Amino acid sequence: MKGEFGVLEKILSKDLIKNLSIREYHRGEFLLALDERKILYLLEGTVYAVRYHDGEKIIHPYFFKPNQFIGINMYLQKDIRDWEMVAATKKVRAVVLDEKFLEEHMFNDAKILRFILERGSGVIRQGARGFFMRSHGGAKVFFAFIIMSNSVDGKMHFLKYNDIAHVLNVGRSMLYKLTGELVHEGCIEKNKDCINILDEEKLKRYYEEYMY
């Protein structure tokens, strides 16, 4: 990812780039709320998807990393308005692309639209794979996949550690049991706000047979 605005500098003219600005968010802050019509291009940090059902917060296995677009599905499908995006790292930097800019300069160009959709669909495919692994391989297989696929520079960041229990669809005691097993096996190290990967190959062996 080169330049201050990453891959946007490859698909937009210099004149359009001049009209963009970078916004900084902090851990726990929402980047995208239910009623907002915008897409974000993530430059730094980790963001994950949250939804609320009957007052309960549910974390889904959709983690966004640098060089990805956030909110594409919500923007294009106006009836899907039950997701919010929250910063999981101490600092998150993103370019905010509002509705006017998107409609006038990006979505009217087929090549740019295809570029955006390709980068956004990767997260959806990852989530679908995760659900498949959870149902066929179990929570530990899914946990290993979540850690590997959502890590940046060997670290998977989280807002609150217990949020991962929602992702895995397990209780907190099971989350700590699985964590202890992976730590004991030398796969990971748990820190206050992230999981460090110590052995990628061991983690991959858990879920390789469930890849499709």
C-alpha positions in Angstrom: 0.0 0.0 0.0 1.8 3.1 -1.2 1.1 6.8 -0.7 -0.9 8.5 2.0 -4.3 7.4 0.6 -3.2 3.8 -0.3 -4.8 2.2 -3.4 -7.2 5.1 -3.8 -4.3 6.9 -5.4 -4.2 4.2 -8.1 -7.9 4.4 -9.0 -8.7 8.1 -8.6 -7.2 11.2 -10.2 -4.9 13.6 -8.4 -7.6 16.2 -8.4 -10.1 13.9 -6.6 -7.5 12.7 -4.1 -7.0 16.4 -3.1 -10.7 16.4 -2.0 -10.2 13.5 0.4 -9.3 13.6 4.0 -8.3 11.0 6.6 -10.2 10.6 9.8 -8.8 9.1 13.0 -10.8 6.9 15.3 -10.0 5.4 18.7 -10.7 2.1 20.3 -14.4 1.5 20.9 -15.5 4.3 18.6 -18.0 3.6 15.8 -16.9 4.3 12.3 -20.2 3.4 10.6 -23.6 3.6 12.2 -26.9 2.2 11.1 -28.3 5.4 9.5 -25.1 6.5 7.7 -24.7 6.4 3.9 -21.0 6.1 3.3 -18.1 3.7 2.7 -14.7 3.8 4.4 -11.4 2.8 3.1 -9.2 1.5 6.0 -5.6 2.7 6.2 -4.6 1.6 9.6 -5.9 -0.5 12.5 -8.6 -3.2 12.8 -12.4 -2.8 12.7 -15.1 -5.4 13.2 -18.8 -5.7 12.6 -21.3 -5.5 15.4 -25.1 -5.9 15.3 -27.7 -5.8 18.0 -30.6 -8.3 18.4 -33.1 -7.8 21.2 -30.7 -5.5 23.0 -27.8 -8.0 22.9 -24.6 -7.1 21.2 -23.5 -9.7 18.7 -20.0 -9.7 17.1 -19.7 -11.3 13.7 -16.6 -12.8 12.2 -16.2 -9.9 9.8 -12.9 -8.2 10.7 -11.6 -5.4 8.4 -7.9 -4.8 8.0 -5.9 -2.1 6.2 -6.4 -1.8 2.4 -10.1 -2.9 2.6 -13.3 -1.1 2.0 -15.9 -1.1 4.8 -19.7 -0.8 4.4 -20.1 -1.8 0.8 -22.8 -4.3 1.4 -24.8 -1.9 3.6 -24.5 0.9 1.1 -25.6 -1.1 -1.9 -28.4 -3.0 -0.1 -30.4 -0.3 1.5 -32.6 -2.8 3.4 -29.6 -4.1 5.3 -29.2 -1.6 8.1 -28.5 -3.7 11.2 -24.7 -3.5 11.1 -22.3 -1.1 12.8 -18.5 -1.0 12.6 -16.4 -0.4 15.6 -12.6 0.3 16.1 -10.8 -2.6 17.7 -7.4 -1.0 18.0 -6.1 2.0 19.9 -5.9 4.0 16.6 -7.8 3.5 13.4 -7.3 5.7 10.3 -9.7 5.7 7.4 -10.8 7.7 4.4 -14.5 8.5 4.5 -16.2 8.4 1.1 -19.6 10.0 1.5 -22.6 9.4 -0.8 -22.1 12.4 -3.0 -18.5 11.5 -3.7 -19.3 7.8 -4.3 -22.1 8.5 -6.7 -20.4 11.3 -8.7 -16.9 9.9 -8.9 -16.7 6.2 -8.1 -19.8 4.2 -8.8 -20.3 5.7 -12.3 -17.0 4.1 -13.4 -17.3 0.4 -14.0 -13.6 -0.3 -13.4 -13.6 1.5 -10.1 -16.8 -0.2 -9.0 -15.4 -3.6 -9.8 -12.2 -2.8 -7.9 -14.2 -1.8 -4.8 -16.5 -4.8 -4.9 -13.6 -7.2 -5.3 -11.9 -5.8 -2.2 -15.1 -5.8 -0.2 -16.2 -9.3 -1.2 -13.1 -10.9 0.4 -14.4 -10.2 3.9 -17.8 -11.7 3.1 -16.2 -14.9 1.7 -14.0 -15.0 4.8 -17.1 -14.9 7.0 -18.8 -17.6 5.0 -15.7 -19.8 5.3 -15.7 -19.2 9.0 -19.3 -20.3 9.5 -18.6 -23.4 7.5 -15.6 -24.2 9.7 -17.6 -23.6 12.9 -20.4 -25.9 11.9 -18.1 -28.7 10.5 -14.9 -28.4 12.6 -16.0 -27.0 15.9 -15.1 -24.0 18.0 -11.3 -24.6 18.2 -11.0 -25.0 14.4 -13.0 -21.8 13.9 -10.9 -20.0 16.6 -7.6 -20.9 14.8 -9.1 -19.6 11.5 -10.3 -16.4 13.1 -6.9 -15.7 14.6 -5.0 -16.3 11.4 -7.3 -14.6 9.0 -7.8 -11.5 11.1 -4.2 -10.8 12.1 -2.0 -7.9 11.0 1.7 -8.3 11.4 1.2 -11.5 13.5 -1.4 -9.9 15.9 -5.1 -10.1 16.1 -6.5 -7.1 17.9 -9.8 -7.0 19.8 -11.9 -4.4 21.6 -12.8 -6.7 24.5 -11.5 -10.3 24.8 -15.0 -11.6 25.7 -16.2 -10.3 22.3 -14.5 -13.3 20.7 -16.9 -15.6 22.6 -19.7 -14.0 20.6 -17.8 -14.6 17.4 -17.2 -18.3 18.3 -20.7 -18.7 19.7 -19.4 -20.1 23.0 -19.4 -19.1 26.6 -16.6 -17.2 28.3 -15.4 -20.3 30.1 -15.0 -22.2 26.8 -13.2 -19.2 25.2 -10.7 -19.3 28.0 -10.3 -23.1 27.8 -9.6 -22.9 24.0 -7.2 -20.0 24.6 -5.3 -22.0 27.2 -5.0 -24.9 24.9 -3.6 -22.9 22.1 -1.2 -21.1 24.5 -0.1 -24.5 25.9 0.5 -25.8 22.4 2.7 -22.9 21.6 0.4 -21.5 18.9 -0.4 -18.1 20.5 0.3 -15.7 23.3 -2.6 -13.7 24.8 -2.0 -10.0 25.7 -4.2 -7.3 27.1 -5.6 -6.1 23.7 -4.4 -8.6 21.2 -3.4 -12.2 20.5 0.2 -12.7 19.2 0.7 -15.6 16.8 3.7 -17.7 17.7 3.4 -20.6 15.3 1.4 -20.0 12.1 1.9 -23.6 10.8 0.3 -25.1 13.9 -2.7 -22.8 13.7 -3.2 -23.6 10.0 -3.2 -27.3 10.6 -6.3 -27.0 12.6 -8.5 -25.7 9.7 -6.7 -26.6 6.5 -8.9 -29.6 5.8 -12.0 -27.4 6.1 -10.9 -24.8 3.5 -13.0 -24.8 0.3 
